[in-house]
């Protein structure tokens, strides 16, 4: 349990404030020579140079993403009471879990080993093999699945903008996904997670912008005769309602999901104590504003007719004509499209780190030919592969729900509280022990049930699947 993982940073100096930091390319190279156990992924991608505000920007981009546009759809299966309850529970539990994860990371840093990655934490706390065979694969699937999902949604936004300006246009969805993939080829070459701090600040502004637009649009449609008749009843037979209930919970959990808290905390310059908590306060201020406004306004306006992406409800279901001004729809989609680039490149960082670990040389300078050429090739191939998957599988939302149930539930709800209880060993008489234990048990069960519901939905939708479909 207390084994030092080879990829943890060892601080040989004493004292709470003395930790090892990685700074410029030259300093990083020198650090690699001093610590041969550290691989190129930790040295080059996870540079520890950021402030708590930068941490807040990274957290916001990773959590407050266009997936929140599906929250009114989750309410369709949960109703007003269930939707609001689980929206509040999701916010409270994830804030609690992410803060506990941060405290565990701070504790290990104070002991002299700063863990930079989720898989490092698992190996160090749970024992050898947990990071490689459980946490690592799950995190990779979640993060790379998020990249694929962002590419698909970006293609749909671009197609909407195109059809609004050219109603008789003939371009297909997969063509727009490929265009976005070309844009991602450039963003993917940004060298480190810390280098994204300015992009993620813009991302924070953009998520506020399209959330305000979405809320305003929903209120406008819902308060006029243009929208559908408001009906908040839960549709379907009892079986469908039960499975829909767990699917709705999985959607909310996935929307709050992160999966890269250790990697984000790794971008902080030492001392790290207290910085993550400040970053979480920034992030969850934006979460409360965006999640609740979009959920409440969207479900109020469209009831059980709310679409899986609320933008679809801004078009008349019969005629296909927009229910809000075209310029408003175009502006909202542009804001969303731009933020998708930032979100995709954030979730590409764990993939970049793995690729750098395999193909990079920690003993050569970060921008030497030896490291630049493999970086360019490997990252480009990762983006190309994700783009092809998004173009081939335009129904990726169903698959993503399954990944979320298997991935975000354990990474964001279960493992943080388990790590905390193992690391700090709170008394079994203390409330924190039982709160954490209850969270781990309940969300383990919900993860399994959510996965079953997601598989059922995939089976039901399989008959309409078609590669490169123009949905």
Beta strands, then each sheet from edge to edge (+ up, - down):
strand 1: 9-10
strand 2: 113-114
sheet 1: 1+ 2-
end
